[in-house]
Amino acid sequence: MNRRQIDTFFRVLAEQSNEKVTILLTGAAAGAVWGHVRPSVDVDFAVQLRTRGKKTWEKVEAAIERTVRLTGIQANYAEDIDRWGLITLLDYKRRARPYRRFGLLQVRLLDPAYWSVGKMTRYLAPQGAFQQMLGGAKPAQMLRVTLPDEATCFPEVSANKYAINIRFNCLDGTQKPRPCEADVTFDLTLCNL
């Protein structure tokens, strides 16, 4: 995703919609505009309607769907992107900076501090061991392992630019760690800054 593609998407969206809308651009698309290359094939954004109501939202949603068909660029959008991640974004709407206006459509950029929110995936570590190879031009820079509250084990993580290795351990009767021999279900969140 590059700036030209992003501008094309929002120019077409402005042509398809006759509603006053503010877009809060986030994710890799915001990164591209800020000058940080992060491979992506879609545009992520929040939609703020100036005129609230179900009919207005349906019109804007239909305009976005037409824009996706016309441009071939996929879009992930919501009224409240705060629900997309594990972390509450608090004042992200106030921290967005102006980017461009396309007709009635105003596009603002989410502050870079907010687009490092990762995507969570659930995994199973058979016999307490898990490995994931990393690919792409820019591997994950930060990760988070989340276990259910009732878990009796804890993760030991090692990683490099090629792979992530997670070994789950349990404490024995003397409080010494030992490898967990049970299958462990966990959530893994990977982030790029």
C-alpha positions as CSV (number, residue, x, y, z in Angstrom):
1,M,0.0,0.0,0.0
2,N,1.4,3.4,-1.0
3,R,0.2,7.0,-0.8
4,R,-1.1,7.0,-4.3
5,Q,-3.3,4.0,-3.7
6,I,-4.5,5.4,-0.4
7,D,-5.4,8.7,-2.1
8,T,-7.2,6.9,-4.9
9,F,-9.3,4.9,-2.5
10,F,-10.5,8.0,-0.6
11,R,-11.0,10.1,-3.8
12,V,-13.3,7.3,-5.2
13,L,-15.0,7.0,-1.8
14,A,-15.7,10.8,-1.8
15,E,-17.2,10.4,-5.3
16,Q,-19.4,7.5,-4.1
17,S,-20.7,9.2,-0.9
18,N,-22.6,12.5,-0.5
19,E,-22.3,12.4,3.3
20,K,-20.0,14.6,5.5
21,V,-17.6,12.0,7.0
22,T,-14.3,12.1,8.9
23,I,-12.0,9.2,8.3
24,L,-9.3,8.2,10.9
25,L,-6.7,6.3,9.0
26,T,-4.8,3.7,10.9
27,G,-2.6,0.6,10.4
28,A,-0.2,0.2,7.5
29,A,-1.9,2.8,5.4
30,A,-1.4,5.4,8.1
31,G,2.2,4.2,8.3
32,A,2.7,4.6,4.6
33,V,1.5,8.2,4.7
34,W,3.8,8.9,7.7
35,G,6.7,7.4,5.7
36,H,6.9,4.0,7.5
37,V,6.7,1.2,5.0
38,R,4.8,-1.8,6.3
39,P,3.5,-4.3,3.7
40,S,-0.3,-4.4,3.5
41,V,-3.0,-4.8,0.8
42,D,-5.9,-3.1,2.7
43,V,-6.9,0.2,4.3
44,D,-7.9,0.3,8.0
45,F,-9.9,3.2,9.2
46,A,-12.6,4.5,11.6
47,V,-15.6,6.3,10.3
48,Q,-17.0,9.4,12.1
49,L,-20.4,10.5,10.8
50,R,-21.3,14.2,11.1
51,T,-25.0,13.2,10.8
52,R,-25.7,10.2,13.0
53,G,-28.3,7.6,12.2
54,K,-28.9,4.2,10.8
55,K,-29.7,5.4,7.3
56,T,-26.6,7.6,7.1
57,W,-24.4,4.7,8.3
58,E,-26.0,2.4,5.6
59,K,-25.3,5.0,2.9
60,V,-21.7,5.3,3.9
61,E,-21.3,1.6,4.2
62,A,-22.7,1.1,0.7
63,A,-20.3,3.8,-0.6
64,I,-17.4,2.0,1.0
65,E,-18.5,-1.3,-0.6
66,R,-18.7,0.3,-4.0
67,T,-15.3,1.9,-3.5
68,V,-13.8,-1.5,-2.7
69,R,-15.2,-3.0,-5.9
70,L,-14.1,0.0,-8.0
71,T,-10.5,0.2,-6.6
72,G,-9.8,-3.4,-5.8
73,I,-8.5,-2.2,-2.4
74,Q,-9.9,-4.0,0.6
75,A,-11.1,-2.0,3.6
76,N,-11.5,-2.7,7.3
77,Y,-13.6,-0.1,9.0
78,A,-15.8,0.6,12.0
79,E,-17.3,3.5,13.9
80,D,-15.2,2.6,16.9
81,I,-11.8,1.0,16.1
82,D,-11.0,0.9,19.8
83,R,-12.7,-2.5,19.8
84,W,-10.2,-4.0,17.3
85,G,-7.4,-4.6,19.8
86,L,-6.6,-5.7,23.3
87,I,-5.6,-2.2,24.3
88,T,-8.0,0.7,24.8
89,L,-6.9,3.6,22.6
90,L,-8.4,6.2,24.9
91,D,-8.0,9.6,23.2
92,Y,-7.2,8.4,19.7
93,K,-9.8,10.6,18.1
94,R,-8.4,13.8,19.6
95,R,-4.8,12.7,18.6
96,A,-5.5,12.3,14.9
97,R,-3.9,14.8,12.6
98,P,-5.3,16.3,9.4
99,Y,-4.1,14.6,6.2
100,R,-6.3,15.6,3.2
101,R,-9.8,16.5,2.2
102,F,-11.6,14.8,-0.7
103,G,-14.9,16.6,-1.3
104,L,-17.0,16.1,1.8
105,L,-14.6,13.5,3.1
106,Q,-12.0,14.6,5.6
107,V,-9.1,12.1,6.2
108,R,-7.1,12.3,9.4
109,L,-4.1,10.2,10.4
110,L,-4.0,8.3,13.6
111,D,-1.0,9.3,15.7
112,P,1.8,6.8,15.2
113,A,1.7,5.8,18.9
114,Y,-1.7,4.1,18.1
115,W,-1.0,2.0,15.1
116,S,1.3,-0.6,16.7
117,V,-1.7,-2.5,18.0
118,G,-1.2,-6.1,17.0
119,K,-3.6,-8.8,15.8
120,M,-4.3,-11.7,18.1
121,T,-4.4,-15.4,17.0
122,R,-5.2,-18.4,19.1
123,Y,-2.8,-21.3,19.0
124,L,-2.2,-24.7,20.6
125,A,1.2,-25.7,21.9
126,P,1.3,-29.5,21.8
127,Q,3.1,-30.8,24.9
128,G,3.9,-27.3,25.9
129,A,6.1,-26.4,22.8
130,F,5.3,-23.9,20.0
131,Q,7.4,-22.5,17.1
132,Q,6.4,-20.1,14.4
133,M,8.6,-19.1,11.6
134,L,8.6,-15.4,10.7
135,G,8.4,-14.2,7.2
136,G,8.1,-11.0,5.2
137,A,10.3,-8.0,4.9
138,K,9.7,-6.8,8.5
139,P,9.2,-9.5,11.1
140,A,7.4,-8.8,14.4
141,Q,9.1,-6.4,16.8
142,M,7.0,-7.1,19.8
143,L,4.8,-10.0,21.0
144,R,2.4,-10.8,23.7
145,V,1.4,-14.2,25.0
146,T,-2.0,-14.5,26.8
147,L,-3.0,-17.5,28.8
148,P,-6.4,-18.3,30.3
149,D,-6.8,-17.4,34.0
150,E,-6.9,-21.0,35.0
151,A,-3.6,-21.9,33.3
152,T,-1.1,-23.5,35.6
153,C,1.9,-22.8,33.4
154,F,3.9,-19.8,32.2
155,P,5.7,-19.1,28.9
156,E,9.4,-18.9,28.2
157,V,9.9,-17.0,25.0
158,S,12.9,-16.8,22.7
159,A,12.9,-15.2,19.3
160,N,15.0,-13.9,16.5
161,K,14.3,-12.4,13.1
162,Y,13.5,-15.9,11.7
163,A,11.4,-17.6,14.4
164,I,9.5,-17.4,17.6
165,N,9.9,-20.3,20.1
166,I,7.6,-20.6,23.1
167,R,8.1,-23.3,25.8
168,F,5.5,-23.5,28.5
169,N,6.8,-24.5,32.0
170,C,5.1,-25.4,35.2
171,L,6.3,-25.2,38.8
172,D,7.0,-28.5,40.6
173,G,6.5,-29.1,44.3
174,T,9.8,-27.2,45.1
175,Q,8.8,-24.2,43.0
176,K,11.3,-25.1,40.3
177,P,10.3,-24.8,36.6
178,R,9.8,-27.9,34.6
179,P,8.6,-28.4,31.0
180,C,4.8,-28.6,30.8
181,E,3.8,-31.9,29.1
182,A,0.2,-31.0,28.5
183,D,-1.2,-29.3,25.4
184,V,-1.5,-25.5,26.1
185,T,-4.0,-23.2,24.4
186,F,-2.8,-19.5,24.2
187,D,-3.3,-16.3,22.3
188,L,-0.4,-14.7,20.5
189,T,-0.3,-11.0,19.5
190,L,2.4,-9.8,17.1
191,C,3.1,-6.1,16.6
192,N,5.2,-4.0,14.2
193,L,6.0,-0.5,15.2
